[in-house]
Amino acid sequence: MTKQHANWSPYDNNGGSCVAIAGSDYCVIAADTRMSTGYNILTRDYSKISHLAEKCVMASSGFQADVKALQKVLSARHLTYQHQHNKQMSCPAMAQLLSNTLYYKRFFPYYSFNVLGGLDSEGKGCVFTYDAVGSYERVGYSSQGSGSTLIMPFLDNQLKSPSPLLLPAQDAVTPLSEAEAVDLVKTVFASATERDIYTGDKVEIVILNSTGIHREFMDLRKD
């Protein structure tokens, strides 16, 4: 008899799209609220955005069970940091912690694709984009998830940040005002939800600036 192999996988991809844009004094992070598996919608009202620190927010696509486990680890390590240093972790420090946490699990990785955004120590917007095993880069804008192949070309066309190879180095922030960035995010999600069945229902938009954190929602297609 030939051997039978089970096709079981520890991973699933629950779809969804995330976008982040950094400006001179703000950061906008957005994600849709649909969670799917295969052709089934599990819920239409699931937040993919996690508030990690005072000036730092993470949006995650991929396998949401792994995302929840990752958020718990980051939350515990941030609590330890606050007890040891008596202050909140900065956004660049949290970006390094996320990279280390993902790389530590590289042989059985968290199946999550993250964008992390917030304000740095100078009050400038910052966005960090990741792969599943912790490689990361500070950029002016990024997208992850099932709709990222539709969203990134549009963002490249509208924002086209300078090459990191250029000298002298240039700031990785976009020239848009905060209101323009929010409008652009709404536009890219309205476009992506027309072509990607895993993106839809609502988009949750989080805006970080000097006055704090603000949230808003916009309805998307529900079919």
N, C-alpha and C positions, 0 to 999 in steps of 0.2 A: 504494500500500500504506500502511496505517496504521502509525505508529511503534510499536514494541514497547518497553516499559519493564521492565527487570528489577526484581523486587520484593525485591532484596537489602537487608538492613539490617545495619549494623555492630554493632548491639546485640542482646542476648538478655536475657530476664529469668529468672534461675535460681531465683526464688521464695525461700521461707523467711521467718521472722519473727524480729524482735529486740525485746527489752524492756529498759528500764533504770529503776531506782527509786533515788532518793537519800534517805538518812536523815540524822539528826543527826550520826552518826559513822561512816557506812558507805555503800557504794554497791553495788547488785546489778545485774549485767548478764547477760542470758541470750539465747540464740539456739538454734534447732533445728539439727540436723545433716543435714537432707535437702537435696540439690541436684538440681534438676529442670530439664528443658527440655521445654516442651509437656506431653505426657502421659507422658514418660519420666523415670524416676529415674536420674540419672547416678551418684550415690553416696549411701549412707545414713549416712556417717560423715565429714562435711565440717565443719570448724570455721569459723564465720563471725565468730569473736571474735579480735581482734589485740591483743597487749600492746604498746602504743606507748611507754610510759614507766613509771617506777617506780610511780606512783600514777594511771595513766591507761590505760583500756582502750576499744577501739572495737569495736562490733558493726555489721556491714554486710550489707544485703540488696541485691538487684538483680542486675547483671551481674558475675559473680565474676571474670572476667578484668580488668575495670576496677577492681574492688576490690583485686586483687593489685597492679596498677600503682600505685594510690593508696597502698597500704601501703608499697610500696618508696620512693616519693617522700617520704612522711612519715618513714620510717626514716632516709633519707639526710639530710634536713634536721634531724632530731633529733640525729644524729651530729655534724653541723656545729655545731649549737648547743652540744653538750656540750664540743667542743674549744674553742670561743670563750669559753664562760662557766664551764667547769669544774664544771658541775652538771647535773642532770636538768631537763627542762622540766616546769613545773607543769601541772596539768590545764587551768586556764583559758587558759594560754598555748598549749597544744596545740590547744585548741578554736578559738582565733583562727587558728592556723596551718592547721588543716583548712579553715576557712572561706575563707581566702585562696587555698589550693591549689585548692579547688573553683571559686571565682570566676574564677581565672586561666584555667580551661578552660571557661568558660561558653559559648563558641561551638561547642564540640564536647565536651560535658561528660562527665565520668566518670558512667556510669549506675549510680550507687551511692547508696543511701539509708542514712544512718549515724545511729547514736546513740553518743555518746561520754560516758563516765562515769568517775568517780574521786573523789579527795579533793582539796579546795582547800588553800591554805596554812594555814587555820585547822583543818584536819582534818574539815571538814564534807563530806558527800556532795554531789556536783554531777553533774547530767545535762544534756547539750547535745544538742538535736535539730536535724537538718539537712534541707534539700531538696537536689536534685541540683546546684544552682549556688551553694551556699555560704551561703544565708540561714540563720541559726541563732539559737537562743534558749536561755537557761538555764531549765530547768523542774524540777519535782519528780519527774516520771515521763514516760516516752514510749515509743512503739512505732513501728517501721518494718517494712515488708515486706508480703508478700501477706496475712498474717493481721491486719494492724494495724487494719483496719476492724472486725474482730470484737473485738480486744483493747482498743482505746482506750475504747470506751463502758463496758466493765467496769471499767477502771482509773479512769475519771471517776466512776463510781458509788461505788467503794470509797474513793477518795483525794481527789477534787475539791480541787485546790490553789486558793488564793486568786487572784483576778484580778490581773494585773500593773498594772492601772490604779488599784487601791486605794491610798490614802494613809492612814497611812504605809506604805511598802513592807514586805511580809512575806517571810520566808525561803521560798525555793522548795524546801523539804524536806518529806518526808511524815512523819506522826506515828507510823508503824509501827516496831516493834522489828525488828532484823535477821532474827530467826527468822520473824516474821510476814510480812516482805517476801519472803523465800524461799518460804514457803508460798503466798503470793499469786501469785508468778511460776509456780510449779508448777500452780496452779489455772487460770490464764489459758491456759497452753500446753495443758493437758489438754482445755480447752474448745475452743480454736482448732483443734486437730488433728482434732476431730470434724467440722468444717465446711469446712476449707481443705485441699485435696488437696496443696498445696505445702509444708505444715508437717507434720512428723512424724518418726518414727523415734526420736530422742532429743532431749532439751533439755540444753544445756551451760550451767551456771550459774556465774558468776564473782563472788565476793564480795570486795570491797576494804574493809579496815578498818585500824585502827592496828597490828595484828599482821602485816599483809601481805596476800597474795592467796591465796584458797582456791577450789578448783574442785569442783563435784559434778555428777553426771549423773542424769537420770531418763528411763526409757523412755517413749515415746509409741506411738501406733498406727503400725503398719508397713504398712498397706494404703492 
